[in-house]
Structures are given as structure tokens and as C-alpha cells.
Amino acid sequence: MDFSVLEKNGLKDMLSKTAVDIFLPDGIFYWSGRAKKEAEINGTIGSARGRTSHFLEDADDTVRTFYLPSVIEALRKLDPEQIAPYAPIAGAPAFRKAWRKWVINKLSPHYDFDADLICTPIVVPGATPGIAYLSRMFLSPGDTLLCHDRHWENYELMYEDCQGLKIDTVPLFSGGGMDVGAFAAKVKSMAASGNNVVTVLNFPNNPSGYMPTIREGEELRSALVKVADEIAGKIILIFDDAYEGYVFEEDVAPVSIFGHFVGAHPDIVAIKCDGATKEFLLYGGRVAAVTFAHHPDWGDKDAVFAALENKMKAFIRGSISNCNRAAQEAVAAALEDEYIVARERQTINDVLADRYRALKTAIGNADMKGCVPDPFNSGFFCSLNVNVPAEELADKLLGEYRVGVIPIVNSKLGINAVRIAFCSVESEMIEEMVDRISKAVADFWT
């Protein structure tokens, strides 16, 4: 954006150094804004959308954002006293209790851990502020945060621009799967000076749509426990689990690999950040949770958690004061019957799985002259690596082929790709979308 107007009228001089330097990148908003106006097939929208009949019985084919009927019904039934008053800083008690049970019930069938080590979740206004608060808790300006090279573009704004951190990366993929060895080696090298290592693990990954396989999750646990035995500092694992549970292959970890690290090692601090935003498709509710895993070697769990909770409450109070009470109360009410919630989620997961399979098939059958997707098996997205300029391709796709995608370009990391949000494209349109992408790519070579 052009800020010259602020210079001309002298208003720039009143800005802080942070305000002078910071700006909202065009990125996703630019391309999604254009797609809403220009695209016939819009693969830019990062929310599950489609015909109402896909997830509601006896419904029409009105296209809308998917939602869980039990949550919306609970919202309708709220008493004003569950809406108007402030929520406690750490969250409504009913939500915190229900969400802890939900987390334990999700993880327990797949991981061996002591449920008593799961602390009571602390409510945050979405996963984005949750992982931002956690980075502020463990890192100071100038410190380094580790994440994978395939990461959400908002990390740069959140961590570097707003918090003054440095981002270091490690390749996510090798040989068609997660590069566990590279990640463990990177953690070990960063800890060589005796420092703690803070890392964000985002699975299913945005933008690639990758979730570690069951085997990779086990290998990662073993590798990081070994590293923890060898280093002097601590490893802080922040799990950005925004898209948890949307998995489409049997060999993939069905829920967050956070479960592997509960009580795994006294020098591994595992923290889970998830929420109703995508898991319950309540995007406007802005309710998520930060859940710490305790380790017995740290001493009395209640005392340790009280101290950590106090720190988190300070970040919340010092920024947004407290979170949306109505959304918390509605989710808590819906979770009184987890079976219904799980069934509703499965209905939507089945719709997304159909779209995933259609995209896998269409890309596999397409001739795109060396353009290949990152491995993907879950989530809302696919990242297609292209051998033509990604931004030029995205522009051509909108202008000539009426298809919206998000270009991802990072020359430092060697990334030149387009992100396809299959979560918002009907299954029957996916083959046509891929065909148009193929033709647009071919145009660059003719």
C-alpha cells in the first residue's frame, strides 16, 4: 500500500517506529479479493464451503460456509446471561472443562499418556493470538523461532514484524514425507550454545496440507527425546493445531501429535493450541485454547500450572481483556454430547475427503510440465510447486481462466508455488479447475 499520503500531510511524523515499519501485506487478501470478483472457481478461500445439502438433511443447495448444527443450535438457545456478561480472563469455566475433556478424548485412543498431565485449557481469541502469546512467553525481541519452510505466511507478520523475532526454518519434506531427521538435527544445532529452542509445529500444515504419518510421529518423538537427553536447554514445542482432525489417509496421524509429547521428557515443554475456529467451523466465534502438558519432574502440577496460567492471563488482559463468552458457552453446550459433535464433524470431513481425492486424481492425471504438489494428505489446502512465476500464473488464472489461487513466493527458501484451497471448491469442479491450471501453465511454454 502507498503511505505517501501520511508523508504529505505530516502525519507520518506522529507514528511510532513500529507503525512506520509495519504494514499489512497484500498477499492472501489481495488475491482472495480479486477472486471474489473475477473467479468462477475460487480456490483462495481458507474455510470449508459448499452446498448446504452436503451437511444438512433436507436442505437446499444454497452455497454457504459449513457449520456444526449442534453449535449453532446451542447459540440460539443461550440465555442473555450467557452472552452479555464478561467472561473470566482465562475463559468460561464450562468451556474450559468441556474443552479439556474433548482434548483428552481426542488423543486417548491414539497415544499412551497420563491424562492427569493435561492442564486446564486457557481460552484465547483464536489460534493466531494463542501462538502469538506463547512466542511472547518464551522469546524476547531478537530471539529466534524455529518452524518449517512450509509455513503460514502470517508467521512473518506475527513473529518478525510485530514481535521483533527472527524466524529460522528447516525443510518439511524429504523423499515424499516429513524430514524428521533434519528437524531433530536443527533443534540440536540451535541448542548447542545452551539456549532453549522454541518451535512451532503446524499440522495439518498450511499451506501444504500435510500431516505426519503415524510412523513419522513416533520417529519425531524418539528423535526429540534423544536430543533432549543430549542438550542443556529445553525444547518448547508449540503445536499449531488449527486444522486438527481433517485427515484423509489411514496411515496418517488422525489427531495432533501433541499426544506423543505429553510427559515425554522433563526438558520437552509441549503446548497445544487448537480451537473452535476450524475444528468446529465457528470462524467468527474467535475462541481457541492453549493447553499445557505437565511433567512430573517439574513438581506440583497445580502450582506449576497456576504460575503459567497467570502469565497467559497477563497477556490476555494486556491485549483483549477476555474472550467471546457466547461462543464459549455454545461450544460447551454442544460438547455435552460429544457423539453428536463428532458425527457432525465426520459429515463435513467426508465432504472434504471427497474433494481431496478428486484433487489427488486430477493432479495425477494432469500434464503440467514438471509442476508437482507438495505431499498432502489432510487439512484444507494443497501447495502446487510450479515452474513458472507463481504470481504471474495466479494473475493469468484469474484474468484468462477465471480461477482463483494464492501464489506463494519465497526466494530465500526456494519456494514458488500456488496454494489451492480445495476446502471451498465443489468436488465436481476440481477436475475443471486443475485442467484450467494446466492450460495456464502450458501458456507460458507456447
Secondary structure, DSSP 8 states (H G I E B T S, - for coil): ---HHHHHTTGGGGS-HHHHH----SHHHHHHHHHHHH-SEE----S-EEEGGGTSTT----EEE---HHHHHHHHT--GGGTSS---TT--HHHHHHHHHHHHHHHTTT----GGGB---EEESSHHHHHHHHHHHH--TT-EEEEESS--THHIIIIIITT--EEEEE-SEETTEE-HHHHHHHHHHHTTTS--EEEEEESS-TTT----BHHHHHHHHHHHHHHHHH-SS-EEEEEE-TTTT-B--TTB-SS-GGGGGTTS-TTEEEEEEEEHHHHS--GGG--EEEEEB--GGG--HHHHHHHHHHHHHHHHHTTTSS--HHHHHHHHHHGGGHHHHHHHHHHHHHHHHHHHHHHHHHHHH---TT-EE----BSSEEEEE-SS-HHHHHHHHHHHH-EE-EEEEETTTTEEEEEEEGGGS-HHHHHHHHHHHHHHHHHTT-
